Amino acid sequence: MTTALLLPTAMAGVTEATGAFSAAWLLVALPMLGAAVLLLGGARTDRWGHWFGVLASASAFVVAAVVWVAMLGLPADERVVDLHLFSWIPAGAFSLDAGMRIDPLSMSFVLLVTFVGTLIHVYSVAYMAHDTSRRRFFAYLNLFVAAMLLLVLADSYVLLFVGWEGVGLASYLLIGFWNHETPNAVAAKKAFVANRVGDLGLIVAIALIFATFGATDFVTVFGASGGAGEGVLTAIGLLLLLGATGKSAQFPLQSWLGDAMAGPTPVSALIHAATMVTAGVYLVVRSGPVFDGAPTALLVVAIVGAITLLFGAIVASAKDDIKKSLAGSTMSQIGYMMLGAGLGPIGYAFAIFHLLTHGFFKAGMFLGAGSVMHGMDDTVDMRRYGGLATLMKITWVTFGFGWLAIMGVPPFSGFWSKDKIIESSFAMNGGEGWQPWVFGLVALIGAGITAFYMSRMFFMTFHGKARWSDGHGGGATDPDAPVRHPHESPGLMTWPMIILAVGSAGLGGLLGPTGIFTSWLEPVTGHVEEHEPVLSVPVISVVTLVLVAIGIALAWRQYWSAPVAVVPPRGSLLTRAARQDLYQDQVNDALLVLPGQVATRSLVYGDRTVVDGSFAGLARAVMGTGSVLRRLQNGYVRSYAATMLAGVVALVAIVLAFRI
């Protein structure tokens, strides 16, 4: 299939909410109610709180399904529905109402968040069964879901920002859920601070939007964006991108994502598949009318995505921690989505399509990683795995479906979504200039590296010889191998994995070749016409599959056919750098932390020497003057008489001097 260019079409009209759409506020209210009940109810809800959290999320999915069916019954040009909630900020001439924008874009996210989020809730019932704070954990999960739903349903940038900050708060609470261990608390703080840097960009962007358009609601801003200057739209677009890079862990604000694996594994699944990191992609696509008038900002979005997709893939290729390798994978796949969004109208729909399929196979793989950890006494080192396929068959099969999907092996989901971004990269700017070649080749290379690191993970975990002992000398290739008793996870954990595996296998094929999904998003992204990339689509597909096959073969030779070293070899310079996340923390320290420390210490020194010194010097001067004058107050009459005589003489001298 060929990629596409946007045709000039009128924006879909905005419809007032009626019928099922009037109940859309329940989408946010239900999980928020769950969080409130579990947090305020305290220990009294411990026995049933986890199921109440599941019910709150599942109920939101039911409402989402009802609203979605109602939207399907509307003509395409009436599928942008605004639901007014209440007058929120009345401030003189400025007034902002709280409302929801219910359209194909927001509903795609709502269905993903509620469906995948509910599966993660169910999985967590068993995964967190022995945690004494399980009720609080489910409260935070509900809060996370509610905040993300508010973010994608908001009808203005200000209300979106409330959900944006809610997602940041919930991620902080969940990443640091086991904060009694210092590294976990540090990881949560790191994620929180990195996101605050991005949030500053979003705050300034909203301020600039208000200064330019006199409003922050989407109807006004998008309607007037065509008349704004390219310079101001570029500034707004770049500031919005800064916010997106923080939330979606894109270059240069990507350093927090690997450390975020400190939280319980269901948290990782929720962050990486349905919430948090997808928010930046949503922000860019939602702001399409702004970016359409700012080609420079769109180019920067594409550049950021291209850099990040390679950055994350390289890091994932060197990690031995299964969750951190998956984190690098997420960084890379979100990079693909940002690259697609940066292509502008020809890539918006494909970016969201890949986001949707990625939500299924990445959630499935994270839950699969949690299942492996559950059966291996919470071990995360893949070099201590091996040979688990026969002992954890359901986990092996479901993880395998995700593995095939993310590599883009046909007919699995990634083939229909990621490959469309690769094709669109070769059609950027109508297939003219240097950009289609650069972005297209980067996307192709990323596909090959993806196949390598995902096959490496799959083979190290499930195949080859066991690098652990069963306690009877069986299986281990290392005489000092730790004793493990791997076993399949209970049904509450495996059934969500099975459902996600089905989505990984069939969702892309259901929505991709038929064009249903791109047509579904047309009221938001616009109608598209076919356009040929600089390379023919069959050539791109063949080259992509060849690179995928090469990546699989290299991983098979190194991590299945050959013995896997329990202690990682020293490796090349690039391998050592990738193990250190390509020195992203060191770069941040050099560029931000150390200069910040120097500036802070300089200000402290200036405060102590100049400000405090001035006040201290004045105090010493007053004290010194007082000490001198105090000597005159000695209590002797003759001294006072002499002082009076000196004063009289001085006055007489002054009078005589002025008379002369």
C-alpha positions as CSV (number, residue, x, y, z in Angstrom):
1,M,0.0,0.0,0.0
2,T,1.1,3.5,-0.7
3,T,1.4,6.4,1.8
4,A,-0.8,9.4,1.6
5,L,-1.0,13.2,1.5
6,L,-3.7,15.3,3.1
7,L,-6.3,16.8,0.8
8,P,-7.6,20.2,1.7
9,T,-10.9,19.5,3.4
10,A,-13.1,21.4,5.8
11,M,-12.8,20.5,9.5
12,A,-15.6,18.3,10.8
13,G,-18.3,20.2,12.5
14,V,-18.6,20.1,16.3
15,T,-21.8,18.4,17.6
16,E,-23.4,19.0,21.0
17,A,-23.5,16.0,23.2
18,T,-26.8,14.1,23.5
19,G,-27.9,10.6,24.4
20,A,-25.1,8.2,25.3
21,F,-22.5,11.0,24.9
22,S,-24.0,12.8,27.9
23,A,-22.8,10.0,30.1
24,A,-19.2,10.4,28.9
25,W,-18.2,12.2,32.2
26,L,-18.5,8.8,33.9
27,L,-15.4,7.7,32.0
28,V,-13.3,9.9,34.3
29,A,-15.7,9.8,37.3
30,L,-15.7,6.0,37.8
31,P,-12.0,5.3,38.2
32,M,-11.7,8.6,40.2
33,L,-14.4,7.3,42.5
34,G,-12.5,4.0,42.8
35,A,-9.3,5.9,43.8
36,A,-11.2,8.0,46.3
37,V,-13.0,5.1,48.0
38,L,-9.8,3.1,48.3
39,L,-7.7,6.0,49.6
40,L,-10.2,7.4,52.0
41,G,-11.6,4.1,53.1
42,G,-8.3,3.0,54.4
43,A,-7.7,-0.4,56.0
44,R,-11.5,-1.1,56.0
45,T,-11.3,-1.7,52.3
46,D,-8.3,-4.0,52.3
47,R,-10.3,-7.2,51.9
48,W,-12.2,-6.2,48.8
49,G,-10.5,-3.0,47.6
50,H,-8.6,-4.6,44.8
51,W,-11.8,-6.0,43.3
52,F,-13.4,-2.6,43.7
53,G,-10.5,-1.1,41.7
54,V,-11.0,-3.7,39.0
55,L,-14.8,-2.9,38.9
56,A,-14.1,0.8,38.6
57,S,-11.8,0.3,35.6
58,A,-14.1,-2.3,33.9
59,S,-17.1,0.0,34.4
60,A,-15.3,2.8,32.6
61,F,-14.6,0.4,29.7
62,V,-18.4,-0.5,29.5
63,V,-19.2,3.2,29.3
64,A,-16.5,3.6,26.7
65,A,-18.0,0.8,24.6
66,V,-21.5,2.4,24.8
67,V,-20.2,5.8,23.7
68,W,-18.1,4.2,20.9
69,V,-21.2,2.3,19.5
70,A,-23.1,5.6,19.7
71,M,-20.4,7.3,17.7
72,L,-20.4,4.6,15.1
73,G,-24.1,5.4,14.5
74,L,-23.2,9.0,13.5
75,P,-22.1,10.2,10.1
76,A,-18.4,10.7,9.8
77,D,-18.7,14.5,9.7
78,E,-20.7,14.5,13.0
79,R,-18.3,12.4,15.1
80,V,-16.6,15.4,16.8
81,V,-18.8,15.9,19.9
82,D,-18.3,18.4,22.7
83,L,-19.8,17.7,26.1
84,H,-20.2,20.8,28.4
85,L,-19.7,20.0,32.0
86,F,-19.6,23.2,34.0
87,S,-18.3,26.8,34.1
88,W,-14.8,26.3,35.4
89,I,-12.8,29.6,35.2
90,P,-15.0,32.7,35.0
91,A,-12.6,35.7,35.1
92,G,-14.0,38.9,33.8
93,A,-13.9,38.9,30.0
94,F,-12.2,35.5,30.0
95,S,-14.3,32.5,30.7
96,L,-13.3,28.8,30.4
97,D,-15.7,26.0,30.7
98,A,-14.8,22.4,31.6
99,G,-15.8,20.0,28.9
100,M,-15.0,16.9,27.0
101,R,-14.1,16.5,23.3
102,I,-15.4,13.1,22.3
103,D,-14.1,12.2,18.8
104,P,-12.4,9.3,17.0
105,L,-9.0,10.3,18.4
106,S,-10.0,10.6,22.0
107,M,-12.2,7.5,21.8
108,S,-9.3,5.4,20.4
109,F,-7.3,6.3,23.5
110,V,-10.3,5.8,25.8
111,L,-10.9,2.3,24.5
112,L,-7.2,1.4,24.8
113,V,-6.8,2.8,28.3
114,T,-9.9,1.2,29.7
115,F,-9.6,-2.2,28.0
116,V,-5.9,-2.7,28.5
117,G,-6.0,-1.0,31.8
118,T,-8.7,-3.3,33.1
119,L,-6.7,-6.4,32.0
120,I,-3.7,-5.0,33.9
121,H,-5.9,-4.5,37.0
122,V,-7.0,-8.1,36.8
123,Y,-3.5,-9.3,36.4
124,S,-2.4,-7.2,39.4
125,V,-4.9,-9.0,41.7
126,A,-2.7,-12.1,41.5
127,Y,0.6,-10.3,41.0
128,M,0.2,-8.2,44.1
129,A,-1.6,-10.8,46.2
130,H,1.0,-10.9,48.9
131,D,1.6,-7.2,49.2
132,T,0.3,-5.7,52.4
133,S,-0.5,-2.4,50.5
134,R,-2.4,-4.0,47.6
135,R,-5.4,-1.8,48.3
136,R,-3.3,1.4,48.0
137,F,-1.7,0.1,44.8
138,F,-5.1,-0.3,43.2
139,A,-6.1,3.2,44.3
140,Y,-3.1,4.5,42.4
141,L,-3.9,2.4,39.4
142,N,-7.4,3.9,39.3
143,L,-6.0,7.4,39.7
144,F,-3.6,6.7,36.8
145,V,-6.5,5.6,34.5
146,A,-8.7,8.5,35.5
147,A,-5.9,11.1,34.9
148,M,-5.1,9.7,31.5
149,L,-8.8,9.6,30.5
150,L,-9.1,13.3,31.6
151,L,-6.0,14.1,29.5
152,V,-7.4,12.6,26.3
153,L,-11.0,13.8,26.8
154,A,-10.3,17.4,27.7
155,D,-11.6,20.0,25.3
156,S,-9.0,22.6,26.2
157,Y,-5.3,22.8,26.8
158,V,-5.8,24.0,30.4
159,L,-8.0,21.0,31.3
160,L,-5.6,18.7,29.4
161,F,-2.9,20.0,31.6
162,V,-4.8,18.9,34.7
163,G,-4.9,15.4,33.4
164,W,-1.3,15.7,32.3
165,E,-0.2,16.6,35.8
166,G,-2.4,13.9,37.3
167,V,-0.6,11.3,35.1
168,G,2.7,12.6,36.4
169,L,1.5,12.4,40.0
170,A,0.2,8.8,39.6
171,S,3.4,7.7,37.9
172,Y,5.4,9.1,40.8
173,L,3.3,7.3,43.3
174,L,3.5,4.0,41.4
175,I,7.1,4.0,40.4
176,G,8.0,4.7,44.0
177,F,5.4,2.3,45.4
178,W,8.0,0.3,47.2
179,N,9.8,3.4,48.4
180,H,11.1,1.7,51.5
181,E,14.0,0.8,49.2
182,T,16.1,3.9,48.4
183,P,16.7,3.1,44.6
184,N,12.9,3.0,44.1
185,A,12.4,6.3,45.7
186,V,15.2,7.8,43.7
187,A,13.7,6.4,40.5
188,A,10.3,8.0,41.2
189,K,12.0,11.3,42.0
190,K,14.0,11.2,38.8
191,A,10.9,10.5,36.7
192,F,9.0,13.3,38.5
193,V,11.8,15.9,37.9
194,A,12.4,15.0,34.3
195,N,8.7,15.3,33.6
196,R,8.6,18.7,35.3
197,V,11.2,20.0,32.8
198,G,8.9,19.0,29.9
199,D,5.9,20.4,31.8
200,L,7.5,23.8,31.8
201,G,7.4,23.7,28.0
202,L,3.7,22.8,28.0
203,I,2.9,25.6,30.5
204,V,4.7,28.2,28.4
205,A,3.0,26.8,25.3
206,I,-0.4,27.2,26.9
207,A,0.5,30.8,27.9
208,L,1.6,31.6,24.4
209,I,-1.6,30.0,23.0
210,F,-3.7,32.2,25.2
211,A,-1.6,35.3,24.3
212,T,-2.1,34.6,20.6
213,F,-5.7,33.4,20.4
214,G,-7.2,34.8,23.6
215,A,-8.5,31.3,24.4
216,T,-7.2,27.8,25.2
217,D,-10.1,25.6,24.1
218,F,-9.6,23.5,21.0
219,V,-12.5,24.9,19.0
220,T,-11.2,28.5,19.2
221,V,-7.5,27.6,18.9
222,F,-7.7,25.2,16.0
223,G,-10.2,27.4,14.2
224,A,-8.0,30.5,14.4
225,S,-4.6,28.7,13.8
226,G,-4.8,29.1,10.1
227,G,-4.7,32.9,10.5
228,A,-1.7,32.9,12.9
229,G,1.8,33.6,11.8
230,E,4.2,30.8,11.1
231,G,6.7,32.1,13.7
232,V,4.3,32.0,16.6
233,L,2.9,28.6,15.5
234,T,6.5,27.3,15.3
235,A,7.2,28.6,18.9
236,I,4.0,27.0,20.2
237,G,4.8,23.7,18.4
238,L,8.3,23.5,19.8
239,L,7.1,24.2,23.3
240,L,4.4,21.5,22.9
241,L,7.1,19.1,21.7
242,L,9.2,19.8,24.8
243,G,6.2,18.8,26.9
244,A,5.8,15.7,24.8
245,T,9.4,14.6,25.1
246,G,9.2,14.6,28.9
247,K,6.0,12.6,29.1
248,S,6.9,10.2,26.3
249,A,10.5,9.7,27.2
250,Q,11.9,11.1,24.0
251,F,15.3,12.6,23.3
252,P,16.6,14.6,25.2
253,L,14.3,13.9,28.2
254,Q,14.4,10.1,28.0
255,S,16.7,9.3,30.9
256,W,13.9,8.5,33.4
257,L,12.2,5.6,31.6
258,G,14.7,2.8,32.4
259,D,14.7,3.7,36.1
260,A,10.9,3.7,36.1
261,M,11.1,-0.1,36.0
262,A,11.6,0.2,39.8
263,G,7.8,0.0,40.3
264,P,5.8,-3.3,40.3
265,T,5.7,-4.8,36.8
266,P,1.9,-4.0,36.2
267,V,2.9,-0.4,36.6
268,S,5.4,-0.8,33.8
269,A,2.8,-2.3,31.6
270,L,0.3,0.5,32.3
271,I,2.9,3.3,31.8
272,H,4.4,1.8,28.6
273,A,1.2,0.5,26.9
274,A,-1.8,2.6,27.7
275,T,-0.9,5.7,29.6
276,M,2.0,8.1,30.3
277,V,4.4,7.6,27.4
278,T,1.6,7.7,24.9
279,A,0.5,11.2,26.1
280,G,3.1,13.0,24.1
281,V,2.1,11.4,20.9
282,Y,-1.5,12.3,21.6
283,L,-0.5,15.9,22.3
284,V,1.2,16.3,18.9
285,V,-1.5,14.6,16.9
286,R,-4.3,16.5,18.8
287,S,-2.4,19.8,18.0
288,G,-2.2,18.9,14.3
289,P,-3.8,22.2,13.2
290,V,-1.0,24.1,15.0
291,F,1.8,21.9,13.6
292,D,0.3,22.0,10.1
293,G,1.1,25.7,10.0
294,A,4.6,25.2,11.5
295,P,6.6,22.9,9.1
296,T,9.8,23.6,11.0
297,A,8.3,22.4,14.3
298,L,7.0,19.2,12.5
299,L,10.5,18.6,11.1
300,V,11.9,18.8,14.7
301,V,9.2,16.3,15.9
302,A,10.4,13.9,13.2
303,I,14.0,14.4,14.1
304,V,13.4,13.8,17.7
305,G,11.4,10.6,16.9
306,A,14.2,9.4,14.5
307,I,16.9,10.0,17.1
308,T,14.9,8.3,19.9
309,L,13.9,5.2,17.9
310,L,17.6,4.5,17.3
311,F,18.7,5.5,20.8
312,G,16.1,3.2,22.5
313,A,16.9,0.3,20.2
314,I,20.6,0.5,20.8
315,V,20.1,0.6,24.6
316,A,17.6,-2.3,24.5
317,S,20.2,-4.4,22.7
318,A,22.6,-4.3,25.6
319,K,20.4,-4.6,28.7
320,D,20.3,-7.9,30.6
321,D,17.5,-6.7,32.9
322,I,14.3,-7.9,31.0
323,K,12.2,-4.9,32.1
324,K,14.9,-2.4,31.2
325,S,15.3,-4.0,27.8
326,L,11.6,-3.6,27.3
327,A,11.8,0.0,28.5
328,G,14.4,0.7,25.8
329,S,12.0,-1.0,23.4
330,T,9.2,1.3,24.4
331,M,11.4,4.4,24.0
332,S,12.2,3.2,20.5
333,Q,8.6,2.4,19.5
334,I,7.3,5.7,20.8
335,G,10.1,7.2,18.6
336,Y,8.5,5.5,15.6
337,M,5.2,7.1,16.6
338,M,6.8,10.5,17.0
339,L,8.4,10.1,13.7
340,G,5.0,9.3,12.2
341,A,3.5,12.3,13.8
342,G,6.4,14.5,12.6
343,L,5.6,13.5,9.0
344,G,2.4,15.6,9.4
345,P,-0.9,14.8,7.7
346,I,0.5,11.7,6.0
347,G,1.6,10.2,9.3
348,Y,-0.8,11.3,12.0
349,A,-3.2,8.3,11.6
350,F,-0.4,5.8,11.2
351,A,1.3,7.1,14.4
352,I,-2.0,6.5,16.4
353,F,-2.5,3.1,14.6
354,H,1.0,2.0,15.8
355,L,0.2,3.4,19.3
356,L,-2.9,1.2,19.4
357,T,-1.3,-2.0,18.3
358,H,1.8,-1.3,20.5
359,G,-0.5,-1.0,23.5
360,F,-1.5,-4.6,23.1
361,F,1.8,-6.3,22.3
362,K,3.9,-4.2,24.7
363,A,1.4,-4.7,27.6
364,G,1.4,-8.4,26.8
365,M,5.2,-8.5,26.9
366,F,5.5,-6.6,30.1
367,L,2.9,-8.8,31.8
368,G,4.9,-11.8,30.3
369,A,8.0,-10.4,31.9
370,G,6.2,-10.2,35.2
371,S,5.0,-13.8,34.8
372,V,8.6,-14.9,34.2
373,M,9.7,-12.9,37.3
374,H,6.9,-14.5,39.3
375,G,8.1,-18.0,38.3
376,M,11.8,-17.1,38.9
377,D,11.7,-15.5,42.4
378,D,11.7,-11.9,41.0
379,T,14.9,-12.4,39.1
380,V,15.2,-9.9,36.2
381,D,18.6,-10.9,34.8
382,M,18.0,-12.7,31.5
383,R,21.4,-14.3,31.8
384,R,20.0,-16.3,34.7
385,Y,17.0,-17.5,32.6
386,G,17.0,-19.9,29.6
387,G,15.0,-23.0,28.8
388,L,11.7,-21.7,30.2
389,A,9.6,-22.5,27.2
390,T,8.7,-26.0,28.3
391,L,8.0,-24.9,31.9
392,M,5.9,-21.7,31.2
393,K,4.2,-22.6,28.0
394,I,1.4,-20.0,28.2
395,T,3.9,-17.2,29.0
396,W,6.1,-18.4,26.2
397,V,3.4,-18.5,23.5
398,T,1.8,-15.1,24.6
399,F,5.2,-13.4,24.8
400,G,6.1,-14.9,21.5
401,F,3.0,-13.3,19.9
402,G,4.2,-9.9,21.2
403,W,7.7,-10.7,19.9
404,L,6.5,-11.4,16.4
405,A,4.1,-8.4,16.5
406,I,6.7,-5.8,17.5
407,M,9.2,-7.0,14.9
408,G,6.6,-6.5,12.2
409,V,6.4,-10.2,11.0
410,P,3.3,-10.6,8.9
411,P,0.4,-11.0,9.6
412,F,1.0,-9.8,13.2
413,S,-0.1,-6.3,14.2
414,G,3.2,-4.5,14.0
415,F,3.5,-5.4,10.3
416,W,0.4,-3.4,9.5
417,S,1.2,-0.4,11.8
418,K,4.9,0.1,12.0
419,D,5.5,-0.6,8.4
420,K,3.1,2.1,7.4
421,I,5.3,4.6,9.3
422,I,8.3,3.3,7.5
423,E,6.5,3.7,4.1
424,S,5.3,7.2,5.1
425,S,8.9,8.2,6.0
426,F,9.9,7.5,2.4
427,A,7.0,9.7,1.2
428,M,7.8,12.8,3.4
429,N,7.4,16.1,1.5
430,G,5.9,14.1,-1.4
431,G,9.1,12.1,-1.8
432,E,11.3,15.0,-2.7
433,G,14.6,16.2,-1.2
434,W,16.9,14.6,1.4
435,Q,14.4,14.1,4.2
436,P,12.5,11.0,2.8
437,W,15.8,9.2,2.4
438,V,17.2,10.0,5.8
439,F,14.0,9.3,7.8
440,G,13.1,6.3,5.7
441,L,16.6,4.7,6.2
442,V,16.5,5.4,9.9
443,A,13.2,3.7,10.2
444,L,14.5,0.7,8.3
445,I,17.6,0.4,10.4
446,G,15.5,0.7,13.5
447,A,13.4,-2.3,12.3
448,G,16.5,-4.4,11.9
449,I,17.8,-3.5,15.4
450,T,14.3,-4.1,16.9
451,A,14.3,-7.7,15.5
452,F,17.8,-8.2,17.1
453,Y,17.1,-7.0,20.6
454,M,13.6,-8.6,20.8
455,S,14.9,-11.9,19.5
456,R,17.8,-11.6,22.0
457,M,15.3,-11.2,24.8
458,F,13.1,-14.0,23.6
459,F,15.9,-16.5,23.1
460,M,17.7,-15.6,26.3
461,T,14.6,-16.1,28.3
462,F,12.8,-19.1,26.8
463,H,15.3,-21.0,24.8
464,G,18.8,-22.4,25.0
465,K,20.1,-24.2,28.1
466,A,18.9,-23.3,31.6
467,R,21.2,-21.1,33.5
468,W,19.5,-21.8,36.8
469,S,19.4,-24.9,38.9
470,D,16.3,-26.8,40.1
471,G,18.0,-27.8,43.3
472,H,18.8,-31.3,42.1
473,G,21.6,-30.4,39.8
474,G,19.3,-30.3,36.8
475,G,19.5,-27.9,33.9
476,A,22.1,-25.4,35.0
477,T,25.1,-24.5,32.8
478,D,26.7,-22.7,35.7
479,P,27.9,-24.6,38.8
480,D,27.0,-21.6,40.9
481,A,23.6,-21.1,39.4
482,P,20.9,-20.0,41.8
483,V,18.2,-22.5,42.7
484,R,14.9,-21.6,41.0
485,H,11.6,-23.5,40.7
486,P,10.0,-21.8,37.6
487,H,6.4,-22.5,37.1
488,E,3.5,-21.1,35.1
489,S,1.5,-18.2,36.6
490,P,-2.1,-18.5,37.9
491,G,-5.1,-17.9,35.7
492,L,-5.7,-14.3,36.8
493,M,-2.3,-13.5,35.3
494,T,-2.3,-15.7,32.2
495,W,-5.8,-14.9,30.9
496,P,-5.0,-11.1,30.5
497,M,-1.8,-12.2,28.7
498,I,-3.8,-14.5,26.4
499,I,-6.3,-11.7,25.5
500,L,-3.5,-9.3,24.8
501,A,-1.7,-11.9,22.6
502,V,-4.9,-12.3,20.5
503,G,-4.9,-8.5,20.0
504,S,-1.1,-8.7,19.1
505,A,-1.9,-11.2,16.5
506,G,-5.1,-10.0,14.9
507,L,-5.8,-6.3,15.7
508,G,-3.5,-4.9,13.0
509,G,-4.8,-7.3,10.3
510,L,-8.3,-6.3,11.3
511,L,-7.8,-2.6,11.0
512,G,-4.8,-2.1,8.7
513,P,-5.5,-3.6,5.2
514,T,-9.1,-2.6,5.3
515,G,-8.3,1.1,5.9
516,I,-11.0,1.1,8.6
517,F,-8.8,2.9,11.2
518,T,-7.5,5.7,9.0
519,S,-11.1,6.3,7.8
520,W,-12.2,6.3,11.5
521,L,-9.7,9.1,12.3
522,E,-10.6,11.2,9.3
523,P,-12.8,13.7,11.2
524,V,-9.6,14.6,13.2
525,T,-6.7,14.0,10.9
526,G,-8.5,14.7,7.6
527,H,-9.0,12.7,4.4
528,V,-6.0,11.4,2.7
529,E,-5.2,10.4,-0.9
530,E,-2.6,7.8,-2.0
531,H,0.9,9.0,-2.7
532,E,3.9,7.0,-3.8
533,P,7.1,7.1,-1.7
534,V,10.6,7.4,-3.2
535,L,10.9,3.6,-3.1
536,S,8.1,1.4,-4.2
537,V,6.1,-0.2,-1.3
538,P,7.0,-3.8,-2.3
539,V,10.7,-2.9,-2.2
540,I,10.3,-1.2,1.2
541,S,8.4,-4.3,2.6
542,V,11.0,-6.7,1.2
543,V,13.9,-4.8,2.6
544,T,12.2,-4.4,6.0
545,L,11.6,-8.2,6.2
546,V,15.1,-9.0,5.1
547,L,16.5,-6.7,7.9
548,V,14.1,-8.3,10.4
549,A,15.3,-11.8,9.3
550,I,19.0,-10.7,9.7
551,G,18.3,-9.4,13.2
552,I,16.6,-12.7,14.2
553,A,19.5,-14.7,12.7
554,L,22.1,-12.7,14.5
555,A,20.3,-13.1,17.8
556,W,19.8,-16.8,17.2
557,R,23.4,-17.4,16.5
558,Q,24.6,-15.4,19.6
559,Y,21.9,-16.2,22.2
560,W,20.4,-19.6,21.3
561,S,22.8,-21.6,19.2
562,A,25.8,-20.5,21.3
563,P,26.0,-20.7,25.1
564,V,25.0,-17.5,26.9
565,A,27.6,-16.2,29.3
566,V,26.2,-15.8,32.8
567,V,28.6,-12.9,33.4
568,P,28.3,-10.5,30.5
569,P,31.5,-10.1,28.5
570,R,33.2,-6.7,28.4
571,G,31.9,-6.1,24.9
572,S,32.6,-3.3,22.4
573,L,32.7,0.4,23.2
574,L,29.2,0.8,21.9
575,T,28.0,-2.2,24.0
576,R,29.5,-0.7,27.1
577,A,28.0,2.7,26.3
578,A,24.6,1.1,25.7
579,R,24.7,-0.7,29.1
580,Q,25.2,2.8,30.6
581,D,22.2,4.1,28.6
582,L,24.6,5.8,26.1
583,Y,25.7,7.9,29.1
584,Q,22.5,9.9,29.2
585,D,22.8,10.4,32.9
586,Q,26.4,11.6,32.6
587,V,25.4,14.0,29.9
588,N,22.6,15.4,32.0
589,D,25.0,15.8,34.9
590,A,27.5,17.6,32.8
591,L,25.0,19.9,31.0
592,L,22.4,20.4,33.8
593,V,23.2,19.1,37.2
594,L,26.8,20.4,37.6
595,P,26.1,23.9,36.1
596,G,23.1,24.0,38.3
597,Q,25.2,23.2,41.3
598,V,27.7,25.8,40.4
599,A,25.0,28.4,39.9
600,T,23.4,27.5,43.2
601,R,26.6,27.6,45.1
602,S,27.5,31.0,43.5
603,L,24.1,32.4,44.5
604,V,24.6,31.1,48.0
605,Y,28.1,32.6,48.2
606,G,26.7,35.9,46.9
607,D,23.9,35.8,49.3
608,R,26.2,35.2,52.2
609,T,28.8,37.7,51.2
610,V,26.8,40.5,49.7
611,V,23.3,40.4,51.1
612,D,24.0,38.8,54.5
613,G,27.4,40.7,54.6
614,S,25.7,44.1,54.0
615,F,23.3,43.5,56.8
616,A,25.9,42.1,59.1
617,G,28.3,45.0,58.3
618,L,25.5,47.5,59.1
619,A,24.8,45.8,62.4
620,R,28.5,45.9,63.3
621,A,28.7,49.6,62.4
622,V,25.7,50.3,64.6
623,M,27.2,48.3,67.4
624,G,30.6,50.0,67.0
625,T,29.0,53.5,67.1
626,G,27.0,52.4,70.2
627,S,30.2,51.3,71.9
628,V,31.8,54.7,71.3
629,L,28.8,56.7,72.4
630,R,28.3,54.4,75.4
631,R,31.6,55.7,76.9
632,L,30.2,59.2,77.2
633,Q,27.4,57.9,79.4
634,N,29.7,57.2,82.5
635,G,27.5,58.7,85.3
636,Y,30.0,61.5,86.3
637,V,28.6,65.1,86.6
638,R,31.9,66.6,85.7
639,S,31.9,64.7,82.4
640,Y,28.4,65.9,81.6
641,A,29.4,69.5,82.5
642,A,32.4,69.3,80.2
643,T,30.3,68.0,77.4
644,M,27.8,70.8,77.8
645,L,30.6,73.3,77.8
646,A,32.1,71.8,74.6
647,G,28.6,72.0,73.0
648,V,28.2,75.7,74.0
649,V,31.7,76.6,72.7
650,A,30.8,74.8,69.4
651,L,27.5,76.7,69.0
652,V,29.2,80.0,69.8
653,A,31.9,79.3,67.2
654,I,29.3,78.4,64.6
655,V,27.3,81.6,65.2
656,L,30.4,83.8,65.1
657,A,31.5,82.1,61.9
658,F,28.3,82.7,60.1
659,R,28.0,86.3,61.2
660,I,31.4,86.9,59.7
